[in-house]
Amino acid sequence: MFNMDISKEKCRYCGEQAKNFQFAAFICDKDECARKAMEDRGGPAGHIKEKQEREARSKECR
């Protein structure tokens, strides 16, 4: 099992002490940093959205 020690990490966006690991990023408690992480990851369920967009594009090319 992999244990993350968040106390050793910095926020990806502002450089402050990381408090959370969300959207595949270490982030602090600021809403703006959480919002940036979510946008970078593609929003809530970004992987599902990306798959749907990819499938829609492939149907258009046929």
PDB file of N, H, CA, C and O in Angstrom:
ATOM      1  N   MET A   1       0.839  -1.186   0.000  1.00  0.00           N
ATOM      2  CA  MET A   1       0.000   0.000   0.000  1.00  0.00           C
ATOM      3  C   MET A   1       0.881   1.245   0.000  1.00  0.00           C
ATOM      4  O   MET A   1       1.936   1.271   0.634  1.00  0.00           O
ATOM      5  N   PHE A   2       0.451   2.247  -0.697  1.00  0.00           N
ATOM      6  H   PHE A   2      -0.405   2.226  -1.212  1.00  0.00           H
ATOM      7  CA  PHE A   2       1.193   3.498  -0.843  1.00  0.00           C
ATOM      8  C   PHE A   2       0.668   4.517   0.157  1.00  0.00           C
ATOM      9  O   PHE A   2      -0.523   4.831   0.159  1.00  0.00           O
ATOM     10  N   ASN A   3       1.549   5.035   1.007  1.00  0.00           N
ATOM     11  H   ASN A   3       2.516   4.781   1.005  1.00  0.00           H
ATOM     12  CA  ASN A   3       1.160   6.069   1.970  1.00  0.00           C
ATOM     13  C   ASN A   3       1.717   7.410   1.535  1.00  0.00           C
ATOM     14  O   ASN A   3       2.919   7.545   1.303  1.00  0.00           O
ATOM     15  N   MET A   4       0.846   8.401   1.424  1.00  0.00           N
ATOM     16  H   MET A   4      -0.130   8.291   1.612  1.00  0.00           H
ATOM     17  CA  MET A   4       1.283   9.750   1.067  1.00  0.00           C
ATOM     18  C   MET A   4       1.420  10.574   2.333  1.00  0.00           C
ATOM     19  O   MET A   4       0.546  10.546   3.200  1.00  0.00           O
ATOM     20  N   ASP A   5       2.506  11.297   2.435  1.00  0.00           N
ATOM     21  H   ASP A   5       3.216  11.319   1.730  1.00  0.00           H
ATOM     22  CA  ASP A   5       2.701  12.208   3.567  1.00  0.00           C
ATOM     23  C   ASP A   5       2.477  13.618   3.050  1.00  0.00           C
ATOM     24  O   ASP A   5       3.405  14.268   2.568  1.00  0.00           O
ATOM     25  N   ILE A   6       1.240  14.086   3.155  1.00  0.00           N
ATOM     26  H   ILE A   6       0.487  13.558   3.547  1.00  0.00           H
ATOM     27  CA  ILE A   6       0.870  15.394   2.613  1.00  0.00           C
ATOM     28  C   ILE A   6       1.662  16.513   3.284  1.00  0.00           C
ATOM     29  O   ILE A   6       1.881  17.564   2.681  1.00  0.00           O
ATOM     30  N   SER A   7       2.088  16.298   4.513  1.00  0.00           N
ATOM     31  H   SER A   7       1.910  15.445   5.003  1.00  0.00           H
ATOM     32  CA  SER A   7       2.831  17.354   5.220  1.00  0.00           C
ATOM     33  C   SER A   7       4.153  17.686   4.541  1.00  0.00           C
ATOM     34  O   SER A   7       4.744  18.728   4.824  1.00  0.00           O
ATOM     35  N   LYS A   8       4.621  16.828   3.660  1.00  0.00           N
ATOM     36  H   LYS A   8       4.141  15.981   3.430  1.00  0.00           H
ATOM     37  CA  LYS A   8       5.880  17.076   2.945  1.00  0.00           C
ATOM     38  C   LYS A   8       5.656  17.712   1.578  1.00  0.00           C
ATOM     39  O   LYS A   8       6.615  17.989   0.858  1.00  0.00           O
ATOM     40  N   GLU A   9       4.411  17.942   1.222  1.00  0.00           N
ATOM     41  H   GLU A   9       3.632  17.717   1.807  1.00  0.00           H
ATOM     42  CA  GLU A   9       4.081  18.444  -0.116  1.00  0.00           C
ATOM     43  C   GLU A   9       3.647  19.901  -0.101  1.00  0.00           C
ATOM     44  O   GLU A   9       3.191  20.420   0.918  1.00  0.00           O
ATOM     45  N   LYS A  10       3.796  20.547  -1.241  1.00  0.00           N
ATOM     46  H   LYS A  10       4.166  20.126  -2.069  1.00  0.00           H
ATOM     47  CA  LYS A  10       3.366  21.940  -1.445  1.00  0.00           C
ATOM     48  C   LYS A  10       2.221  21.959  -2.447  1.00  0.00           C
ATOM     49  O   LYS A  10       2.095  21.065  -3.283  1.00  0.00           O
ATOM     50  N   CYS A  11       1.398  22.977  -2.351  1.00  0.00           N
ATOM     51  H   CYS A  11       1.500  23.703  -1.671  1.00  0.00           H
ATOM     52  CA  CYS A  11       0.299  23.156  -3.290  1.00  0.00           C
ATOM     53  C   CYS A  11       0.857  23.360  -4.694  1.00  0.00           C
ATOM     54  O   CYS A  11       1.771  24.160  -4.896  1.00  0.00           O
ATOM     55  N   ARG A  12       0.312  22.646  -5.646  1.00  0.00           N
ATOM     56  H   ARG A  12      -0.430  21.997  -5.483  1.00  0.00           H
ATOM     57  CA  ARG A  12       0.762  22.738  -7.039  1.00  0.00           C
ATOM     58  C   ARG A  12       0.576  24.144  -7.612  1.00  0.00           C
ATOM     59  O   ARG A  12       1.311  24.546  -8.514  1.00  0.00           O
ATOM     60  N   TYR A  13      -0.397  24.890  -7.097  1.00  0.00           N
ATOM     61  H   TYR A  13      -0.994  24.563  -6.364  1.00  0.00           H
ATOM     62  CA  TYR A  13      -0.765  26.157  -7.716  1.00  0.00           C
ATOM     63  C   TYR A  13      -0.210  27.396  -7.017  1.00  0.00           C
ATOM     64  O   TYR A  13       0.157  28.364  -7.684  1.00  0.00           O
ATOM     65  N   CYS A  14      -0.143  27.384  -5.690  1.00  0.00           N
ATOM     66  H   CYS A  14      -0.440  26.598  -5.148  1.00  0.00           H
ATOM     67  CA  CYS A  14       0.322  28.593  -5.004  1.00  0.00           C
ATOM     68  C   CYS A  14       1.592  28.362  -4.200  1.00  0.00           C
ATOM     69  O   CYS A  14       2.229  29.322  -3.768  1.00  0.00           O
ATOM     70  N   GLY A  15       1.967  27.121  -3.994  1.00  0.00           N
ATOM     71  H   GLY A  15       1.450  26.341  -4.346  1.00  0.00           H
ATOM     72  CA  GLY A  15       3.200  26.820  -3.284  1.00  0.00           C
ATOM     73  C   GLY A  15       3.079  26.742  -1.769  1.00  0.00           C
ATOM     74  O   GLY A  15       4.059  26.442  -1.088  1.00  0.00           O
ATOM     75  N   GLU A  16       1.893  27.006  -1.233  1.00  0.00           N
ATOM     76  H   GLU A  16       1.097  27.249  -1.786  1.00  0.00           H
ATOM     77  CA  GLU A  16       1.698  26.885   0.212  1.00  0.00           C
ATOM     78  C   GLU A  16       1.668  25.414   0.611  1.00  0.00           C
ATOM     79  O   GLU A  16       1.651  24.526  -0.241  1.00  0.00           O
ATOM     80  N   GLN A  17       1.662  25.172   1.915  1.00  0.00           N
ATOM     81  H   GLN A  17       1.676  25.894   2.607  1.00  0.00           H
ATOM     82  CA  GLN A  17       1.605  23.799   2.425  1.00  0.00           C
ATOM     83  C   GLN A  17       0.348  23.096   1.910  1.00  0.00           C
ATOM     84  O   GLN A  17      -0.761  23.615   2.038  1.00  0.00           O
ATOM     85  N   ALA A  18       0.531  21.918   1.331  1.00  0.00           N
ATOM     86  H   ALA A  18       1.432  21.496   1.228  1.00  0.00           H
ATOM     87  CA  ALA A  18      -0.613  21.141   0.848  1.00  0.00           C
ATOM     88  C   ALA A  18      -1.407  20.603   2.028  1.00  0.00           C
ATOM     89  O   ALA A  18      -0.836  20.198   3.041  1.00  0.00           O
ATOM     90  N   LYS A  19      -2.709  20.603   1.892  1.00  0.00           N
ATOM     91  H   LYS A  19      -3.173  20.932   1.070  1.00  0.00           H
ATOM     92  CA  LYS A  19      -3.606  20.081   2.921  1.00  0.00           C
ATOM     93  C   LYS A  19      -4.436  18.919   2.394  1.00  0.00           C
ATOM     94  O   LYS A  19      -4.963  18.124   3.173  1.00  0.00           O
ATOM     95  N   ASN A  20      -4.554  18.820   1.074  1.00  0.00           N
ATOM     96  H   ASN A  20      -4.126  19.466   0.442  1.00  0.00           H
ATOM     97  CA  ASN A  20      -5.412  17.816   0.446  1.00  0.00           C
ATOM     98  C   ASN A  20      -4.751  17.249  -0.799  1.00  0.00           C
ATOM     99  O   ASN A  20      -3.851  17.858  -1.376  1.00  0.00           O
ATOM    100  N   PHE A  21      -5.213  16.076  -1.201  1.00  0.00           N
ATOM    101  H   PHE A  21      -5.944  15.581  -0.733  1.00  0.00           H
ATOM    102  CA  PHE A  21      -4.858  15.504  -2.496  1.00  0.00           C
ATOM    103  C   PHE A  21      -6.167  15.277  -3.222  1.00  0.00           C
ATOM    104  O   PHE A  21      -6.890  14.320  -2.942  1.00  0.00           O
ATOM    105  N   GLN A  22      -6.466  16.171  -4.163  1.00  0.00           N
ATOM    106  H   GLN A  22      -5.879  16.947  -4.390  1.00  0.00           H
ATOM    107  CA  GLN A  22      -7.708  16.096  -4.925  1.00  0.00           C
ATOM    108  C   GLN A  22      -7.410  16.302  -6.394  1.00  0.00           C
ATOM    109  O   GLN A  22      -6.493  17.038  -6.759  1.00  0.00           O
ATOM    110  N   PHE A  23      -8.193  15.644  -7.234  1.00  0.00           N
ATOM    111  H   PHE A  23      -8.938  15.046  -6.938  1.00  0.00           H
ATOM    112  CA  PHE A  23      -8.049  15.797  -8.687  1.00  0.00           C
ATOM    113  C   PHE A  23      -6.606  15.524  -9.122  1.00  0.00           C
ATOM    114  O   PHE A  23      -6.073  16.201 -10.001  1.00  0.00           O
ATOM    115  N   ALA A  24      -5.990  14.527  -8.496  1.00  0.00           N
ATOM    116  H   ALA A  24      -6.423  13.977  -7.782  1.00  0.00           H
ATOM    117  CA  ALA A  24      -4.623  14.090  -8.808  1.00  0.00           C
ATOM    118  C   ALA A  24      -3.598  15.191  -8.587  1.00  0.00           C
ATOM    119  O   ALA A  24      -2.609  15.272  -9.315  1.00  0.00           O
ATOM    120  N   ALA A  25      -3.823  16.037  -7.592  1.00  0.00           N
ATOM    121  H   ALA A  25      -4.627  15.971  -7.000  1.00  0.00           H
ATOM    122  CA  ALA A  25      -2.889  17.124  -7.292  1.00  0.00           C
ATOM    123  C   ALA A  25      -2.873  17.403  -5.794  1.00  0.00           C
ATOM    124  O   ALA A  25      -3.893  17.303  -5.111  1.00  0.00           O
ATOM    125  N   PHE A  26      -1.697  17.752  -5.308  1.00  0.00           N
ATOM    126  H   PHE A  26      -0.869  17.833  -5.863  1.00  0.00           H
ATOM    127  CA  PHE A  26      -1.595  18.250  -3.943  1.00  0.00           C
ATOM    128  C   PHE A  26      -2.022  19.711  -3.973  1.00  0.00           C
ATOM    129  O   PHE A  26      -1.504  20.504  -4.759  1.00  0.00           O
ATOM    130  N   ILE A  27      -2.972  20.059  -3.109  1.00  0.00           N
ATOM    131  H   ILE A  27      -3.393  19.414  -2.470  1.00  0.00           H
ATOM    132  CA  ILE A  27      -3.470  21.426  -3.070  1.00  0.00           C
ATOM    133  C   ILE A  27      -3.646  21.883  -1.627  1.00  0.00           C
ATOM    134  O   ILE A  27      -3.746  21.068  -0.710  1.00  0.00           O
ATOM    135  N   CYS A  28      -3.683  23.207  -1.441  1.00  0.00           N
ATOM    136  H   CYS A  28      -3.603  23.870  -2.186  1.00  0.00           H
ATOM    137  CA  CYS A  28      -3.924  23.798  -0.128  1.00  0.00           C
ATOM    138  C   CYS A  28      -5.428  23.883   0.113  1.00  0.00           C
ATOM    139  O   CYS A  28      -6.198  23.217  -0.580  1.00  0.00           O
ATOM    140  N   ASP A  29      -5.851  24.671   1.062  1.00  0.00           N
ATOM    141  H   ASP A  29      -5.226  25.212   1.625  1.00  0.00           H
ATOM    142  CA  ASP A  29      -7.276  24.800   1.384  1.00  0.00           C
ATOM    143  C   ASP A  29      -7.993  25.896   0.602  1.00  0.00           C
ATOM    144  O   ASP A  29      -9.196  26.086   0.779  1.00  0.00           O
ATOM    145  N   LYS A  30      -7.286  26.615  -0.253  1.00  0.00           N
ATOM    146  H   LYS A  30      -6.309  26.461  -0.398  1.00  0.00           H
ATOM    147  CA  LYS A  30      -7.909  27.715  -0.995  1.00  0.00           C
ATOM    148  C   LYS A  30      -8.857  27.181  -2.070  1.00  0.00           C
ATOM    149  O   LYS A  30      -8.534  26.248  -2.806  1.00  0.00           O
ATOM    150  N   ASP A  31     -10.027  27.798  -2.137  1.00  0.00           N
ATOM    151  H   ASP A  31     -10.289  28.556  -1.540  1.00  0.00           H
ATOM    152  CA  ASP A  31     -11.012  27.413  -3.160  1.00  0.00           C
ATOM    153  C   ASP A  31     -10.461  27.592  -4.570  1.00  0.00           C
ATOM    154  O   ASP A  31     -10.722  26.770  -5.448  1.00  0.00           O
ATOM    155  N   GLU A  32      -9.699  28.665  -4.790  1.00  0.00           N
ATOM    156  H   GLU A  32      -9.486  29.332  -4.077  1.00  0.00           H
ATOM    157  CA  GLU A  32      -9.177  28.923  -6.136  1.00  0.00           C
ATOM    158  C   GLU A  32      -8.208  27.830  -6.585  1.00  0.00           C
ATOM    159  O   GLU A  32      -8.177  27.483  -7.766  1.00  0.00           O
ATOM    160  N   CYS A  33      -7.423  27.287  -5.664  1.00  0.00           N
ATOM    161  H   CYS A  33      -7.448  27.569  -4.705  1.00  0.00           H
ATOM    162  CA  CYS A  33      -6.494  26.213  -6.034  1.00  0.00           C
ATOM    163  C   CYS A  33      -7.262  24.925  -6.317  1.00  0.00           C
ATOM    164  O   CYS A  33      -6.911  24.186  -7.238  1.00  0.00           O
ATOM    165  N   ALA A  34      -8.304  24.649  -5.537  1.00  0.00           N
ATOM    166  H   ALA A  34      -8.589  25.249  -4.789  1.00  0.00           H
ATOM    167  CA  ALA A  34      -9.146  23.475  -5.793  1.00  0.00           C
ATOM    168  C   ALA A  34      -9.834  23.611  -7.144  1.00  0.00           C
ATOM    169  O   ALA A  34      -9.941  22.633  -7.884  1.00  0.00           O
ATOM    170  N   ARG A  35     -10.296  24.798  -7.470  1.00  0.00           N
ATOM    171  H   ARG A  35     -10.210  25.592  -6.868  1.00  0.00           H
ATOM    172  CA  ARG A  35     -10.955  25.049  -8.756  1.00  0.00           C
ATOM    173  C   ARG A  35      -9.971  24.830  -9.908  1.00  0.00           C
ATOM    174  O   ARG A  35     -10.332  24.225 -10.917  1.00  0.00           O
ATOM    175  N   LYS A  36      -8.736  25.313  -9.768  1.00  0.00           N
ATOM    176  H   LYS A  36      -8.443  25.804  -8.948  1.00  0.00           H
ATOM    177  CA  LYS A  36      -7.729  25.127 -10.820  1.00  0.00           C
ATOM    178  C   LYS A  36      -7.417  23.646 -11.007  1.00  0.00           C
ATOM    179  O   LYS A  36      -7.286  23.172 -12.136  1.00  0.00           O
ATOM    180  N   ALA A  37      -7.298  22.917  -9.901  1.00  0.00           N
ATOM    181  H   ALA A  37      -7.405  23.302  -8.984  1.00  0.00           H
ATOM    182  CA  ALA A  37      -7.011  21.485  -9.984  1.00  0.00           C
ATOM    183  C   ALA A  37      -8.144  20.751 -10.690  1.00  0.00           C
ATOM    184  O   ALA A  37      -7.903  19.871 -11.517  1.00  0.00           O
ATOM    185  N   MET A  38      -9.379  21.115 -10.363  1.00  0.00           N
ATOM    186  H   MET A  38      -9.575  21.829  -9.692  1.00  0.00           H
ATOM    187  CA  MET A  38     -10.536  20.490 -10.991  1.00  0.00           C
ATOM    188  C   MET A  38     -10.557  20.793 -12.489  1.00  0.00           C
ATOM    189  O   MET A  38     -10.820  19.900 -13.295  1.00  0.00           O
ATOM    190  N   GLU A  39     -10.284  22.033 -12.867  1.00  0.00           N
ATOM    191  H   GLU A  39     -10.070  22.758 -12.213  1.00  0.00           H
ATOM    192  CA  GLU A  39     -10.271  22.409 -14.286  1.00  0.00           C
ATOM    193  C   GLU A  39      -9.161  21.683 -15.035  1.00  0.00           C
ATOM    194  O   GLU A  39      -9.372  21.207 -16.150  1.00  0.00           O
ATOM    195  N   ASP A  40      -7.980  21.598 -14.426  1.00  0.00           N
ATOM    196  H   ASP A  40      -7.809  21.986 -13.520  1.00  0.00           H
ATOM    197  CA  ASP A  40      -6.868  20.902 -15.070  1.00  0.00           C
ATOM    198  C   ASP A  40      -7.182  19.432 -15.289  1.00  0.00           C
ATOM    199  O   ASP A  40      -6.751  18.837 -16.277  1.00  0.00           O
ATOM    200  N   ARG A  41      -7.927  18.857 -14.371  1.00  0.00           N
ATOM    201  H   ARG A  41      -8.276  19.341 -13.569  1.00  0.00           H
ATOM    202  CA  ARG A  41      -8.266  17.440 -14.438  1.00  0.00           C
ATOM    203  C   ARG A  41      -9.463  17.185 -15.352  1.00  0.00           C
ATOM    204  O   ARG A  41      -9.714  16.042 -15.734  1.00  0.00           O
ATOM    205  N   GLY A  42     -10.192  18.219 -15.702  1.00  0.00           N
ATOM    206  H   GLY A  42      -9.988  19.148 -15.391  1.00  0.00           H
ATOM    207  CA  GLY A  42     -11.323  18.068 -16.611  1.00  0.00           C
ATOM    208  C   GLY A  42     -12.664  18.200 -15.924  1.00  0.00           C
ATOM    209  O   GLY A  42     -13.695  17.829 -16.486  1.00  0.00           O
ATOM    210  N   GLY A  43     -12.658  18.722 -14.720  1.00  0.00           N
ATOM    211  H   GLY A  43     -11.821  19.023 -14.263  1.00  0.00           H
ATOM    212  CA  GLY A  43     -13.911  18.911 -13.992  1.00  0.00           C
ATOM    213  C   GLY A  43     -14.351  17.648 -13.294  1.00  0.00           C
ATOM    214  O   GLY A  43     -13.680  16.619 -13.378  1.00  0.00           O
ATOM    215  N   PRO A  44     -15.466  17.716 -12.610  1.00  0.00           N
ATOM    216  CA  PRO A  44     -15.971  16.501 -11.975  1.00  0.00           C
ATOM    217  C   PRO A  44     -16.222  15.434 -13.034  1.00  0.00           C
ATOM    218  O   PRO A  44     -16.850  15.699 -14.059  1.00  0.00           O
ATOM    219  N   ALA A  45     -15.740  14.259 -12.784  1.00  0.00           N
ATOM    220  H   ALA A  45     -15.230  14.044 -11.951  1.00  0.00           H
ATOM    221  CA  ALA A  45     -15.873  13.142 -13.736  1.00  0.00           C
ATOM    222  C   ALA A  45     -15.253  13.492 -15.085  1.00  0.00           C
ATOM    223  O   ALA A  45     -15.799  13.140 -16.131  1.00  0.00           O
ATOM    224  N   GLY A  46     -14.135  14.171 -15.063  1.00  0.00           N
ATOM    225  H   GLY A  46     -13.692  14.456 -14.214  1.00  0.00           H
ATOM    226  CA  GLY A  46     -13.465  14.605 -16.294  1.00  0.00           C
ATOM    227  C   GLY A  46     -13.116  13.462 -17.217  1.00  0.00           C
ATOM    228  O   GLY A  46     -13.174  13.615 -18.437  1.00  0.00           O
ATOM    229  N   HIS A  47     -12.750  12.307 -16.656  1.00  0.00           N
ATOM    230  H   HIS A  47     -12.703  12.183 -15.665  1.00  0.00           H
ATOM    231  CA  HIS A  47     -12.406  11.164 -17.499  1.00  0.00           C
ATOM    232  C   HIS A  47     -13.622  10.656 -18.263  1.00  0.00           C
ATOM    233  O   HIS A  47     -13.496  10.187 -19.394  1.00  0.00           O
ATOM    234  N   ILE A  48     -14.794  10.748 -17.651  1.00  0.00           N
ATOM    235  H   ILE A  48     -14.897  11.129 -16.733  1.00  0.00           H
ATOM    236  CA  ILE A  48     -16.020  10.323 -18.336  1.00  0.00           C
ATOM    237  C   ILE A  48     -16.368  11.317 -19.446  1.00  0.00           C
ATOM    238  O   ILE A  48     -16.732  10.927 -20.555  1.00  0.00           O
ATOM    239  N   LYS A  49     -16.249  12.601 -19.129  1.00  0.00           N
ATOM    240  H   LYS A  49     -15.953  12.918 -18.228  1.00  0.00           H
ATOM    241  CA  LYS A  49     -16.522  13.641 -20.122  1.00  0.00           C
ATOM    242  C   LYS A  49     -15.585  13.498 -21.320  1.00  0.00           C
ATOM    243  O   LYS A  49     -16.020  13.600 -22.467  1.00  0.00           O
ATOM    244  N   GLU A  50     -14.303  13.263 -21.055  1.00  0.00           N
ATOM    245  H   GLU A  50     -13.949  13.180 -20.123  1.00  0.00           H
ATOM    246  CA  GLU A  50     -13.328  13.114 -22.141  1.00  0.00           C
ATOM    247  C   GLU A  50     -13.672  11.920 -23.021  1.00  0.00           C
ATOM    248  O   GLU A  50     -13.572  12.003 -24.245  1.00  0.00           O
ATOM    249  N   LYS A  51     -14.077  10.811 -22.409  1.00  0.00           N
ATOM    250  H   LYS A  51     -14.159  10.743 -21.414  1.00  0.00           H
ATOM    251  CA  LYS A  51     -14.446   9.626 -23.176  1.00  0.00           C
ATOM    252  C   LYS A  51     -15.657   9.909 -24.061  1.00  0.00           C
ATOM    253  O   LYS A  51     -15.680   9.502 -25.223  1.00  0.00           O
ATOM    254  N   GLN A  52     -16.660  10.598 -23.528  1.00  0.00           N
ATOM    255  H   GLN A  52     -16.641  10.928 -22.584  1.00  0.00           H
ATOM    256  CA  GLN A  52     -17.853  10.929 -24.312  1.00  0.00           C
ATOM    257  C   GLN A  52     -17.510  11.845 -25.476  1.00  0.00           C
ATOM    258  O   GLN A  52     -18.022  11.660 -26.580  1.00  0.00           O
ATOM    259  N   GLU A  53     -16.646  12.833 -25.243  1.00  0.00           N
ATOM    260  H   GLU A  53     -16.230  12.983 -24.346  1.00  0.00           H
ATOM    261  CA  GLU A  53     -16.244  13.742 -26.326  1.00  0.00           C
ATOM    262  C   GLU A  53     -15.459  13.000 -27.392  1.00  0.00           C
ATOM    263  O   GLU A  53     -15.646  13.251 -28.583  1.00  0.00           O
ATOM    264  N   ARG A  54     -14.585  12.090 -26.985  1.00  0.00           N
ATOM    265  H   ARG A  54     -14.433  11.886 -26.018  1.00  0.00           H
ATOM    266  CA  ARG A  54     -13.796  11.306 -27.929  1.00  0.00           C
ATOM    267  C   ARG A  54     -14.707  10.433 -28.786  1.00  0.00           C
ATOM    268  O   ARG A  54     -14.510  10.329 -29.996  1.00  0.00           O
ATOM    269  N   GLU A  55     -15.710   9.799 -28.158  1.00  0.00           N
ATOM    270  H   GLU A  55     -15.870   9.883 -27.175  1.00  0.00           H
ATOM    271  CA  GLU A  55     -16.652   8.961 -28.897  1.00  0.00           C
ATOM    272  C   GLU A  55     -17.493   9.787 -29.864  1.00  0.00           C
ATOM    273  O   GLU A  55     -17.779   9.341 -30.975  1.00  0.00           O
ATOM    274  N   ALA A  56     -17.888  10.986 -29.448  1.00  0.00           N
ATOM    275  H   ALA A  56     -17.656  11.348 -28.545  1.00  0.00           H
ATOM    276  CA  ALA A  56     -18.678  11.864 -30.323  1.00  0.00           C
ATOM    277  C   ALA A  56     -17.854  12.288 -31.531  1.00  0.00           C
ATOM    278  O   ALA A  56     -18.373  12.334 -32.646  1.00  0.00           O
ATOM    279  N   ARG A  57     -16.583  12.598 -31.325  1.00  0.00           N
ATOM    280  H   ARG A  57     -16.162  12.561 -30.418  1.00  0.00           H
ATOM    281  CA  ARG A  57     -15.722  12.978 -32.452  1.00  0.00           C
ATOM    282  C   ARG A  57     -15.532  11.823 -33.417  1.00  0.00           C
ATOM    283  O   ARG A  57     -15.529  12.026 -34.631  1.00  0.00           O
ATOM    284  N   SER A  58     -15.372  10.616 -32.896  1.00  0.00           N
ATOM    285  H   SER A  58     -15.373  10.452 -31.910  1.00  0.00           H
ATOM    286  CA  SER A  58     -15.176   9.467 -33.781  1.00  0.00           C
ATOM    287  C   SER A  58     -16.420   9.180 -34.598  1.00  0.00           C
ATOM    288  O   SER A  58     -16.312   8.736 -35.742  1.00  0.00           O
ATOM    289  N   LYS A  59     -17.609   9.422 -34.039  1.00  0.00           N
ATOM    290  H   LYS A  59     -17.698   9.782 -33.111  1.00  0.00           H
ATOM    291  CA  LYS A  59     -18.857   9.233 -34.792  1.00  0.00           C
ATOM    292  C   LYS A  59     -18.995  10.276 -35.891  1.00  0.00           C
ATOM    293  O   LYS A  59     -19.550   9.983 -36.950  1.00  0.00           O
ATOM    294  N   GLU A  60     -18.500  11.493 -35.659  1.00  0.00           N
ATOM    295  H   GLU A  60     -18.049  11.731 -34.799  1.00  0.00           H
ATOM    296  CA  GLU A  60     -18.575  12.556 -36.665  1.00  0.00           C
ATOM    297  C   GLU A  60     -17.682  12.256 -37.847  1.00  0.00           C
ATOM    298  O   GLU A  60     -17.995  12.658 -38.968  1.00  0.00           O
ATOM    299  N   CYS A  61     -16.590  11.569 -37.633  1.00  0.00           N
ATOM    300  H   CYS A  61     -16.335  11.243 -36.723  1.00  0.00           H
ATOM    301  CA  CYS A  61     -15.614  11.290 -38.695  1.00  0.00           C
ATOM    302  C   CYS A  61     -16.067  10.157 -39.602  1.00  0.00           C
ATOM    303  O   CYS A  61     -15.450   9.928 -40.643  1.00  0.00           O
ATOM    304  N   ARG A  62     -17.102   9.459 -39.248  1.00  0.00           N
ATOM    305  H   ARG A  62     -17.603   9.646 -38.402  1.00  0.00           H
ATOM    306  CA  ARG A  62     -17.552   8.316 -40.068  1.00  0.00           C
ATOM    307  C   ARG A  62     -18.366   8.740 -41.237  1.00  0.00           C
ATOM    308  O   ARG A  62     -18.814   7.898 -42.016  1.00  0.00           O
TER     309      ARG A  62
END
